[in-house]
Amino acid sequence: MTPQATGDRSRRRPLGLLASLGSLSFGVRSAFDTAGLVSSIADHVMELARADQFALLLLNDETGELEGDHYERHRSSPTGHSRIAAEPKSFLGRVLRRETLVFEESGSERAPVAWQSGPSESLIGVPILIGTSLLGVSVIGYSRRITLTERRRRALLFLADQIGLAVDRIRTRSELDATRKRLEDSVLALRKVDEAKSDLISVVSHELRTPLTAIKAYTETLIDNLHSPSFTMQEKFLVIVNEECDRLSRIVNDVLDLSRMESGRRRLKAEPVSIARLLEEVTGTVAPELTHKDARLRTDLPADLPQVEADPDLLKQVLVNLIGNAAKFTRPGTDVVVRAGRQGERVTVSVEDHGLGIPADKLDRVFERFYRIEESGTDRVSGTGLGLAIVKSVVDLHGGSVRVESVVGEGSRFVFDLPIRQQGFRQLMRSLTPFFERPELKLLLQSCVEMVAEVMDARIVSFMFFNEEGTDLAIRASHGLDAETVVRTRVRLGDSVAGWVARTSENLCVENIESDRRFRRMNHPQYETKSLLCVPLRVAGETVGVINVNNKTTGTLLDQDDLSLLVAISRRVGVAIERVRAAGETGDISAMLATLRAIVRARRTRLLPGSRRLFKMATDVGKRLGMDEAELEVLGYVARVHDVGMLAVGEDVLGSGRRWTDTEHRQVEAHPQAGVQILRPIEFASKVNAIILSHHEHFDGRGYPRGLQGEEIPLGARVLAVLDAYESMVAGRPYREPFTSGEALAEIERCAGTQFDPRVVAEFARVLAEGSETERGYRDVVR
């Protein structure tokens, strides 16, 4: 080769490199989906890397599998597709585990991808990373042996960064599209809810007005004739007033019952129930309506009809509603017939009338709330319009089904069936039994209690769980209670504080147990304060027990802020139990235990906030910034645990009075990622991770770890950044004296617009300005 030819080649190469980079850049920017991205950049990647094979395998977060297309030089389309569950010691497994580039001279059957052109002689795997998120692996193959030079390594890492940015952009775009769709659906749903609410108010108002009008009219007549000896209708009028009051009561009770069932706050009190006996009990209730229509109630029940496991009060309501409905519509002088029979493991009950029947096009709507079938030429039938909706809710609650059959002109037949045994809740509680028997799961439950006690600053915490029947609660794990109390404590559903919360599934903060009208009783000597918290513990959407919290270590009262924090923690405890329960023997209990112990250790070593001031100020500032209840709940929780990643730094460094080395600085700056990793086994809300990961980002983009700026930083993280800095300055450090509150605020205001969000700083300043008293208030909550 002549020197001139060599020179020409060297001049052409940069031009070819620039062209390939330009094409790669265009492909990265213009792709709208990952398939299109890989297709458009594969040739350019192989050209730039001088490789013969390329595959982009993206990680499926749900299955943990890698999946993607293969490309080979001089082929215009994919030559294959792989879906791989990477073994830990495999080539891909090592790339994933180490999260760094791996080079291998392969040529063996261990090749991770089946190339059409045969095994690679040299193989390079490069992780695709965005921040701390691993998106997948790019695999680059060579049909010859190569040397991995530093220049080639840097080039491949650069390509992987570009691919990662493109994949992240595409995924973000997809997530935004999905979020927009969800928001549109939510708006539509909210409009429907708003319309339903307006309909509800209109119908309920109408239904309430009718009896109220009658009551007022008859009452006024009674008052006008109070002293008239000729007026003799007092008794009759009072009977009417009494009946109208009963009607009002029924409407209100129907609305409340339906609301409880639809919100899931009405639990079944199931027991063996005889349908025949229930029918006898409801006969007196429905007799007036049957008599009014000169109708008769006839029953047709086999003698060997089995009992069903059901809530007798609710099932009685179903029968009253269906028989009452039949009595309203049946023709005078006809029978209302109730039949029942066994079908396999279910009992079917039907209620028949001989009325006008229901048109076929309206059958699907009869169980809607306040839906009425009004035909021209017929009288309007009285009622709340909720009876059949309640029937459906009760039957659904029992795991049954209900339907209606009708022939216009002949009558209607409502049929419902119920399982003979209630298995759902019983099976759920049975599945939790290992948590009360297996040592490792008992330890997990106990660690959950310890974690709650530490984060809540409480001396006494207990977890109570239902028995299989759902009738009694017992303490299964506790902190601060003596053994005898734990063993002998049993609470019936509905009794006392725990029973009330278990029955209603409502969160409860009692400021003074001795004066609270719901529970008024003497405070037990073991409880140092009269205030307490009790929240439902939910697993798989069911309330399986309650969490009780008493005796703050500060000796102060538990309040609504504490309740909000406990609700956030209880959700995580429920999810942790559910994850272990669902995973069974394959669950990673040790990882979850490590997380719980890390939180406890971080609290005890003062790496996490030791006072409620940060938590209190965070929620106060968040409220001023318009954060909703759910966001405040997350913010309050994160304010308590956000620095758990400092455990990875070490107390010797954090407690050192000397200047940190560059390595130590990098360790400290990595604590947000470490925190997310530590909490991962129990954390499920991406908002929590996002706030933890971003609370050291600066408003001008100069923070860490991702260099986010402005509105890119989650609002919760911007709030936490200000408060974390304030708390750090006023608390002092081993290497400097603490700032006064005024000095700390001045420093924060100096950094508004650079390190901190000016809007957050302004609201924080107002919070502090409200007081000197705010500071006094915060001082009250400092340990």
Salt bridges, closest charged atoms under 4 A:
ASP8 OD1 - ARG11 NH2 2.25
GLU47 OE1 - ARG73 NH1 3.79
ASP52 OD1 - ARG73 NE 3.78
ASP52 OD2 - ARG144 NH1 3.38
GLU65 OE1 - ARG83 NE 2.77
GLU67 OE2 - HIS81 NE2 2.97
ASP69 OD1 - HIS81 ND1 2.56
GLU104 OE1 - ARG94 NH2 2.51
GLU105 OE1 - ARG145 NH1 2.79
GLU121 OE1 - ARG145 NE 3.70
GLU150 OE1 - ARG153 NE 3.89
ASP177 OD1 - ARG180 NH2 3.06
ASP185 OD2 - LYS181 NZ 3.04
ASP194 OD1 - LYS197 NZ 3.41
GLU207 OE2 - ARG372 NH2 2.41
GLU207 OE2 - ARG380 NH2 3.85
GLU220 OE2 - LYS216 NZ 2.88
GLU244 OE1 - ARG247 NH1 3.54
ASP257 OD1 - ARG260 NH1 3.37
GLU262 OE1 - ARG369 NH1 3.48
GLU281 OE2 - ARG277 NE 3.52
GLU281 OE1 - LYS316 NZ 3.04
ASP300 OD2 - ARG339 NH1 3.13
GLU309 OE2 - ARG421 NH1 3.91
GLU309 OE2 - ARG426 NH2 3.07
ASP311 OD2 - ARG266 NH1 3.06
ASP335 OD1 - ARG296 NE 2.78
ASP335 OD2 - ARG298 NE 3.30
GLU345 OE2 - ARG342 NH2 3.34
GLU352 OE2 - ARG339 NE 2.82
GLU352 OE2 - ARG413 NE 3.39
GLU368 OE1 - ARG365 NH2 3.06
GLU374 OE2 - ARG380 NE 3.08
GLU375 OE2 - LYS362 NZ 2.96
ASP396 OD2 - LYS392 NZ 2.91
GLU405 OE2 - ARG403 NE 3.16
GLU405 OE1 - ARG413 NH1 2.81
ASP417 OD1 - ARG346 NE 2.65
GLU440 OE2 - ARG438 NH2 2.42
GLU450 OE1 - HIS479 ND1 2.95
GLU450 OE1 - ARG604 NH2 3.83
GLU454 OE2 - ARG604 NE 2.74
ASP457 OD1 - ARG603 NH2 2.27
ASP457 OD2 - ARG640 NH1 3.38
ASP457 OD1 - ARG783 NH1 3.79
GLU468 OE1 - ARG430 NH2 3.15
GLU469 OE2 - ARG426 NH1 3.54
ASP472 OD2 - ARG492 NH1 3.25
GLU484 OE2 - ARG488 NE 3.80
GLU506 OE2 - ARG265 NH1 2.80
GLU514 OE1 - LYS530 NZ 3.18
ASP516 OD2 - ARG518 NH2 2.94
GLU528 OE1 - ARG459 NE 3.41
GLU542 OE1 - ARG267 NH1 3.43
ASP559 OD1 - ARG612 NH2 3.50
ASP561 OD2 - LYS616 NZ 2.67
ASP562 OD2 - LYS552 NZ 3.29
ASP562 OD1 - ARG612 NE 3.33
GLU578 OE1 - ARG581 NE 2.97
GLU585 OE2 - ARG438 NH1 3.36
GLU633 OE2 - ARG571 NH1 2.74
ASP643 OD2 - HIS642 NE2 3.32
ASP643 OD1 - HIS671 NE2 3.05
ASP643 OD1 - HIS695 NE2 3.33
GLU664 OE2 - ARG658 NH2 2.74
GLU683 OE1 - ARG572 NE 3.07
ASP700 OD2 - ARG702 NE 3.91
GLU711 OE1 - ARG718 NH2 3.42
ASP724 OD1 - HIS642 NE2 3.26
GLU727 OE1 - ARG613 NE 3.23
GLU747 OE2 - ARG750 NH2 2.63
ASP757 OD2 - ARG718 NH1 2.66
GLU763 OE1 - ARG624 NH1 3.69
GLU763 OE2 - ARG766 NH1 3.04
GLU770 OE2 - ARG624 NH2 2.09
GLU775 OE2 - ARG613 NH1 3.36
